[in-house]
């Protein structure tokens, strides 16, 4: 796999958009929450990549970025909190979102 040349913001966008898209349905509330964390240009640039990639590619890219880049414990905690906020943005968390959250938490830690 090629090296990912993402900025931290692009990685943040990728993982949050993956969380929002994991059940193949993004709500307006999830989108608005993500846009409160990242700029619109980064959102649109990364959104296409998340949607086009398969679930396996999504998770592989997340793992790859984490292995290639140093992320502090504090940054990991913030990322996990933000992922949780994406899932709760629309007021409900479905079973797919719960499973993906557990998986992402393991990958990040």
Buried (B, 14 or more C-beta within 10 A) or exposed (E): EEEBEBEEBBBBBBBBBBBBBBBEEBBEBBBEBBBEBBEEEBBEBBBEBBEEBEEEEBBEBBEBBBEEEEBEEEBBEBBBEBBBBBBBBBEEBEEEBEEBBEEBBEEBE
